[in-house]
């Protein structure tokens, strides 16, 4: 029997996990990566004994990582991945010098909540956790582990029954405000929408599942940096025969003469590699517009809402900065205005909320003894045609840097930060775009706005080109490493179904509920109209 072949374009989270899943079922898999490292945005910056996570620096939704490794016949522990629990989860710093510690410790959270919400406030917290827990559990079952290849997919009875319970028509902020009366607690329980690159005033309330995961499961850090997790997945694949070819950009997807079947890829060197199946893990908007023939879909994807970008500083300190915890959040005094500047005006907020990660605080291998590695991530607007980025970049970076240092010193009491920085590296929307082919420099791909999720999100399989699939942040189910891992399972199963392969260790599930009749389409149309009307009513209010 002829062995199936597959090429995976891109070695990000979706790429390496899909490659391993395919190899486990006997596919001959080759992964092509433009950069010289595995992990995509989950890469490391290393310099003179300092180590920085370029992308994610905290591990959430741990069950999706456990499931991925288990599906591949191993475990995180067996692959040498050691996870450290961060306590507290975060320290959140306010402009009035107040601070809040978020923790999985119920007693600590009770004390923190009651400082702002009074003696009855903890009951509101428990109610919030109950709701966000439902969001988490229902999303795991009906969204993150299901495909939505067509509009009819949203008519699955089990999904429809859960729709209103997921509160998709309310924002995270408006829903959270039902449980917390104080402004500070509302901010504390909504900033996590930035994991999606969205404003808490726009992100669907469903995504409070992220806050639930932090508070119920905790925040974890892999010893050696986040890239260690993806390297472990790549090593599993290599043991199964996956070949990795680094530093080899792909210039185009090869198609059959009639343009209806993917037959392989063409590298920038001119070399052509053939395969039965091609999985694109590169940025989806880039892939449609640069690797595939021109199409109306390619043009329309460029007009879809994108996530934010960031200015990220990677600072090597010649000393320890004891005032900072592993994870620190500095929230803007003008909270809503700061998000509007990013997502409505595509600018840099004058008073930004930002994140500071000190990996050496929990993992001593991240910096030389007695010193600290510090990452500062400042969310900013993505690149637009008439953007502010056309001005002097050095001046922009200098202004942002000085503002961040001033804020950290003012709120934490730290002193002399400028003089203690011995080395600095910087990422901007331009470098994100250049390094990872990210459209508009949007660090988390397409937005998760109302018409950018479920059946409205770009599909995991090309509509008209056979044998061409997509994995990663901008296709279903969405962005974030654990979500991309869930997506790799979905797209792998889709490929297996096309070949009639039953994955080893899994039973054949019944076919998903679909309606193919005229009545079914009418029901779909009515459902979508009702959904849009409900959405409009929520937002007009």
C-alpha positions in Angstrom: 0.0 0.0 0.0 1.3 3.5 -0.9 2.3 5.5 2.1 0.5 8.8 2.4 2.7 11.9 2.3 2.2 15.3 3.9 4.0 18.6 4.0 3.4 21.0 6.8 4.3 24.7 6.1 5.4 26.3 9.4 6.7 24.9 12.7 4.4 26.7 15.1 2.2 25.0 17.7 -0.4 23.9 15.1 2.3 22.7 12.7 4.5 20.6 15.0 1.5 18.9 16.7 -0.3 18.2 13.4 3.0 16.8 11.9 3.3 14.4 14.9 -0.3 13.3 14.7 0.0 12.5 11.0 3.2 10.7 11.5 1.7 8.6 14.2 -0.8 7.3 11.7 1.9 6.3 9.2 2.2 9.5 7.1 5.6 10.5 5.7 5.7 14.1 6.9 8.1 16.9 6.1 7.9 20.2 8.0 9.2 23.3 6.2 10.0 26.3 8.3 11.3 29.8 7.1 13.2 30.5 10.4 16.1 28.6 11.9 14.1 27.4 14.9 11.0 25.4 15.9 8.1 27.0 17.7 7.1 30.0 15.6 6.1 32.8 18.0 6.9 30.4 20.9 10.5 31.0 20.3 13.3 32.1 22.6 15.7 35.0 22.5 19.0 34.1 24.2 22.0 36.4 24.8 25.0 36.2 27.2 23.2 33.8 29.6 19.9 35.6 29.5 16.8 33.9 28.1 13.5 35.5 27.1 10.2 34.0 25.8 9.5 35.9 22.6 5.9 34.9 22.6 3.8 33.2 25.3 5.3 33.0 28.8 2.6 31.3 30.7 0.8 28.0 30.2 -3.0 28.0 30.4 -5.6 25.3 29.7 -3.2 22.5 30.8 -5.7 19.8 29.9 -5.2 20.5 26.2 -1.5 20.0 26.6 -2.0 16.8 28.5 -4.4 15.5 25.9 -2.1 16.3 23.0 0.8 14.4 24.5 -1.4 11.5 25.6 -2.8 11.2 22.1 0.7 10.8 20.9 1.4 8.0 23.3 3.5 9.9 25.8 3.3 12.6 28.4 4.8 16.0 29.3 6.8 14.3 32.1 8.1 11.5 29.8 9.3 14.1 27.3 11.2 15.9 30.0 8.9 18.9 30.2 8.8 20.2 33.8 6.1 22.7 34.7 6.5 25.1 37.6 3.4 26.6 39.2 3.4 30.4 39.5 2.2 31.8 42.8 0.7 34.3 42.8 -0.7 34.0 39.3 -0.1 37.8 38.8 0.6 40.9 40.7 -1.6 43.6 39.3 -0.4 47.2 39.8 -2.7 50.2 39.8 -1.8 53.9 39.2 -2.7 54.8 42.8 0.0 52.4 44.1 -2.6 49.8 45.1 -2.0 46.2 44.0 -3.9 43.0 43.8 -2.5 39.4 43.8 -4.4 36.8 41.8 -4.1 33.3 43.1 -5.6 29.7 43.0 -5.5 29.9 46.8 -9.2 30.4 47.8 -8.4 32.0 51.1 -6.0 34.5 49.5 -8.6 35.4 46.8 -11.3 35.8 49.5 -9.2 38.4 51.3 -8.4 40.2 48.1 -12.0 40.3 46.9 -13.4 41.5 50.2 -11.0 44.5 50.2 -13.0 45.9 47.3 -16.3 44.2 47.3 -17.1 44.0 51.0 -18.0 40.9 53.0 -20.6 39.7 50.5 -18.2 40.1 47.6 -16.8 36.6 47.8 -20.2 35.2 47.0 -20.1 37.2 43.8 -16.7 35.8 43.0 -18.0 32.2 43.5 -20.9 33.0 41.2 -18.5 34.4 38.6 -16.4 31.3 38.8 -19.4 29.1 38.4 -20.4 30.9 35.2 -16.9 31.1 33.8 -16.5 27.4 34.6 -19.5 26.7 32.5 -18.0 28.7 29.7 -14.9 26.7 30.0 -16.5 23.3 30.1 -19.0 23.9 27.4 -16.4 25.5 25.1 -14.1 22.5 25.6 -16.9 20.1 24.5 -18.8 22.0 21.8 -16.2 24.5 20.4 -12.6 23.6 20.9 -13.1 19.9 20.0 -15.6 20.3 17.2 -15.1 21.5 13.6 -17.5 24.0 12.0 -16.8 23.4 8.3 -20.1 25.0 7.2 -22.9 27.2 8.5 -25.1 24.2 9.1 -22.5 23.0 11.7 -23.9 25.6 14.1 -27.3 23.8 14.1 -26.0 20.8 16.1 -28.6 20.4 18.8 -26.0 20.1 21.6 -24.3 23.3 20.4 -27.5 25.2 20.1 -28.6 24.2 23.6 -25.3 25.7 25.0 -25.3 28.9 23.0 -27.1 31.2 25.4 -25.3 29.7 28.3 -22.0 30.8 26.7 -23.2 34.4 26.6 -21.7 35.1 23.2 -23.7 38.3 22.8 -22.3 40.1 25.8 -18.8 41.4 26.3 -16.5 40.1 29.0 -16.6 43.4 30.7 -20.4 43.8 30.7 -20.9 40.2 32.0 -18.2 40.5 34.6 -19.8 43.8 35.9 -22.8 41.7 36.9 -20.7 40.0 39.6 -18.3 42.8 40.7 -19.3 46.3 41.7 -15.9 47.9 42.1 -14.0 49.3 39.2 -10.8 47.6 40.2 -12.3 44.2 40.4 -13.9 44.6 37.0 -10.6 45.5 35.5 -8.8 42.6 37.3 -11.3 40.1 35.9 -11.3 41.3 32.3 -7.8 42.2 31.2 -7.2 38.5 30.1 -9.1 39.3 26.9 -5.7 40.5 25.7 -4.7 36.8 25.3 -7.0 37.0 22.3 -5.7 40.4 21.2 -9.1 41.9 21.9 -10.6 44.6 24.1 -12.6 43.4 27.1 -15.3 45.7 25.9 -15.7 43.8 22.7 -14.5 40.2 23.4 -17.5 37.8 23.8 -18.1 36.9 27.5 -17.5 33.3 26.6 -13.8 33.9 26.9 -14.0 34.4 30.6 -13.1 30.7 30.4 -9.5 31.9 30.3 -9.8 33.7 33.6 -11.4 30.5 35.0 -8.5 28.4 33.8 -6.0 30.7 35.6 -7.9 30.7 38.9 -9.0 27.0 38.9 -6.0 25.3 37.2 -3.3 27.9 37.9 -0.6 29.5 35.7 2.4 27.3 34.8 5.8 27.9 33.4 7.9 25.3 31.5 11.5 25.1 32.8 13.7 26.3 30.0 11.1 28.5 28.4 7.8 27.9 26.5 9.6 26.7 23.4 10.6 23.5 25.3 7.0 22.3 25.0 7.0 22.6 21.2 10.5 21.2 20.9 9.1 18.2 22.8 6.3 17.8 20.3 8.7 18.1 17.4 11.0 15.4 19.0 8.0 13.1 19.3 7.3 13.6 15.6 11.0 13.1 14.7 11.0 9.7 16.5 8.0 8.8 14.2 9.9 9.9 11.1 9.0 13.6 10.7 11.7 15.5 8.8 12.3 19.1 9.7 13.8 21.5 7.2 14.6 24.8 8.8 15.7 28.1 7.1 13.8 27.2 4.0 11.0 29.6 3.2 8.1 28.4 1.0 7.4 30.6 -2.1 4.1 29.0 -3.2 1.8 26.0 -2.9 2.0 23.7 -5.9 -1.3 22.9 -7.5 -2.5 20.5 -10.2 -3.0 21.8 -13.7 -6.7 22.4 -13.1 -5.9 24.2 -9.8 -8.1 22.0 -7.8 -5.6 19.8 -5.9 -2.6 20.7 -3.8 0.4 18.7 -4.9 3.2 20.1 -2.8 5.2 23.3 -2.3 7.9 25.3 -4.0 10.7 26.6 -1.9 12.3 30.0 -2.3 15.4 28.1 -3.6 13.3 26.8 -6.5 13.1 23.3 -5.2 9.7 21.6 -5.5 8.5 19.1 -2.9 5.5 16.8 -3.7 3.0 15.5 -1.3 -0.6 14.1 -1.1 -1.6 16.6 1.6 -0.4 20.1 2.4 -1.1 21.7 5.8 -0.4 25.4 6.1 0.6 26.6 9.6 1.9 30.0 8.3 -0.2 33.1 9.0 -3.5 32.4 7.2 -3.9 35.8 5.6 -0.4 35.8 4.4 -0.8 32.2 3.0 -3.9 33.1 1.0 -2.4 36.2 -0.4 1.2 35.2 -1.0 1.3 31.4 -1.3 -1.9 30.7 -3.3 -3.4 32.1 -6.5 -5.3 35.4 -6.2 -8.9 35.0 -5.1 -11.8 36.9 -3.7 -11.4 35.1 -0.3 -7.8 36.2 -0.1 -8.8 39.9 -0.6 -11.7 39.6 1.9 -9.4 38.1 4.6 -7.3 41.3 4.4 -10.3 43.3 5.4 -11.3 41.1 8.4 -10.7 42.5 11.9 -7.2 41.6 13.2 -5.9 41.2 16.7 -3.5 43.8 18.2 0.2 44.0 17.8 2.8 44.8 20.4 6.0 46.6 21.2 8.1 44.1 23.3 11.2 44.9 25.2 13.7 42.2 26.3 15.9 43.6 29.0 19.0 42.0 30.5 19.5 43.4 34.0 22.8 43.4 35.9 20.9 42.8 39.1 17.7 41.3 40.5 14.7 43.6 40.6 13.0 42.2 43.7 9.9 44.5 43.4 8.7 42.5 40.4 7.0 39.1 40.5 7.1 36.4 37.8 3.9 37.9 36.1 3.0 41.5 36.5 0.1 43.5 35.0 0.2 47.3 35.0 -3.4 48.5 34.3 -4.0 51.9 32.7 -5.9 54.5 34.8 -7.9 55.3 31.7 -8.8 51.7 31.2 -11.4 51.8 28.4 -9.7 54.7 26.6 -6.5 52.6 26.4 -8.2 49.8 24.7 -10.1 52.1 22.3 -6.7 53.6 21.3 -5.5 50.1 20.3 -8.6 48.6 18.7 -10.5 51.6 17.3 -7.7 54.0 16.5 -4.9 51.4 15.9 -2.5 53.6 17.9 -0.2 53.4 21.0 -2.2 54.4 24.1 -0.8 57.4 25.8 -1.3 55.5 29.1 -1.1 51.8 28.1 -1.9 48.7 30.1 1.1 46.4 29.8 2.6 43.0 31.0 5.9 42.4 32.6 7.3 38.9 32.8 10.4 38.0 34.9 11.1 34.3 33.9 14.2 34.3 36.2 12.0 34.8 39.2 10.6 31.3 38.9 13.2 29.6 36.6 16.8 30.5 37.6 18.1 29.2 34.3 16.6 32.3 32.6 19.4 34.6 33.7 22.9 34.5 35.2 23.1 34.2 39.0 22.1 37.4 40.8 20.6 38.9 37.7 17.2 39.2 36.0 15.7 38.7 32.5 12.7 40.9 32.0 10.2 40.9 29.2 7.8 43.9 28.7 4.9 43.5 26.3 3.0 46.7 25.4 -0.1 46.0 23.3 -0.5 48.5 20.5 -2.6 48.9 17.3 -1.7 46.7 14.3 -0.4 48.3 11.2 -2.8 50.2 9.0 -2.2 52.2 5.9 -2.4 55.7 7.5 -0.8 54.5 10.8 1.4 56.5 13.2 4.2 54.1 12.4 5.2 56.2 9.4 6.9 58.6 11.8 10.3 58.3 13.5 10.4 54.8 14.9 13.3 55.5 17.2 11.4 58.4 18.8 8.3 56.2 19.2 10.3 53.4 20.9 12.1 55.9 23.1 8.9 57.5 24.3 7.3 54.1 25.0 10.4 52.8 26.9 10.6 55.9 29.1 6.9 55.7 29.9 7.1 52.1 30.8 10.1 52.5 33.1 8.5 55.5 34.7 5.3 53.6 35.4 7.1 50.5 36.8 9.3 52.7 39.1 6.4 54.8 40.3 4.1 51.9 41.1 6.5 49.4 42.5 9.1 51.6 44.2 11.9 50.1 42.1 14.7 52.5 41.3 17.6 52.9 38.9 16.1 50.5 36.2 17.5 52.4 33.3 21.1 52.2 34.6 20.7 48.5 35.4 19.8 47.4 31.8 22.9 46.0 30.2 21.3 44.8 27.0 18.0 45.4 25.2 16.2 43.8 22.3 13.0 45.1 20.8 10.1 43.7 18.7 7.7 46.1 17.0 4.7 45.5 14.6 7.3 45.6 11.8 9.5 43.0 13.2 6.6 40.7 14.0 5.5 41.0 10.4 9.0 40.3 9.1 9.9 37.4 11.3 6.7 35.5 11.2 4.8 36.9 8.1 2.1 38.2 10.3 -0.4 40.2 8.4 -0.4 43.8 9.7 1.9 42.7 12.4 -1.1 41.3 14.3 0.5 39.0 16.9 -2.5 36.8 17.5 -3.8 36.6 13.9 -7.5 37.4 13.1 -9.7 38.8 15.8 -12.3 36.6 17.7 -15.0 39.1 17.0 -18.6 38.0 16.4 -18.3 37.1 12.7 -14.8 35.7 13.1 -15.6 32.6 15.1 -17.1 29.1 14.6 -18.5 28.7 11.1 -17.7 32.3 10.2 -13.9 31.8 10.9 -11.7 30.7 8.0 -12.0 26.9 7.5 -9.5 24.3 8.4 -9.8 22.9 4.8 -9.7 24.9 1.6 -13.1 25.2 0.0 -12.1 24.5 -3.6 -8.5 23.0 -3.4 -8.4 19.3 -2.5 -5.7 18.2 -0.1 -5.1 21.7 1.3 -5.6 22.3 5.0 -4.9 25.0 7.6 -3.8 24.9 11.2 -3.0 27.8 13.5 -4.2 31.0 15.1 -6.4 32.4 12.3 -8.4 29.3 11.5 -10.8 27.4 13.7 -10.9 27.2 16.7 -8.6 30.2 17.2 -5.5 31.7 18.7 -3.3 30.7 21.7 -1.0 27.7 22.0 -3.5 25.4 23.7 -6.3 26.3 21.3 -3.9 25.7 18.3 -3.2 22.3 19.8 -6.9 21.6 19.9 -7.1 22.8 16.3 -4.3 20.4 15.2 -6.5 17.5 16.5 -9.5 18.8 14.5 -7.6 19.2 11.2 -5.7 15.9 11.6 -9.1 14.1 12.1 -10.4 15.9 9.0 -7.4 14.6 7.0 -7.8 11.1 8.4 -11.5 11.1 7.5 -10.6 12.0 3.9 -8.5 8.9 3.7 -10.8 6.7 5.7 -8.3 6.3 8.5 -9.3 5.6 12.1 -6.7 7.0 14.4 -5.1 4.3 16.6 -6.5 4.2 20.1 -9.7 6.1 19.1 -13.1 4.8 18.4 -15.2 5.9 15.4 -17.6 8.6 16.5 -21.0 9.1 15.0 -21.3 11.7 12.3 -22.0 15.2 13.4 -25.5 16.4 13.0 -26.0 18.2 9.7 -29.0 19.5 7.8 -28.7 19.3 4.0 -32.3 19.9 3.0 -33.9 23.1 1.9 -35.6 23.2 5.3 -32.2 22.8 7.0 -30.8 25.8 5.1 -33.9 27.8 6.0 -33.4 26.9 9.7 -29.8 28.0 9.4 -30.8 31.3 7.9 -33.4 32.0 10.6 -31.0 31.0 13.3 -28.3 33.4 12.0 -30.8 36.2 11.6 -31.9 35.7 15.2 -28.3 35.6 16.3 -27.5 38.8 14.5 -30.6 40.6 15.9 -29.8 39.4 19.4 -26.2 40.6 19.0 -27.4 44.0 17.8 -29.8 44.4 20.7 -27.0 43.6 23.2 -24.6 46.1 21.6 -27.2 48.9 21.0 -28.0 48.7 24.7 
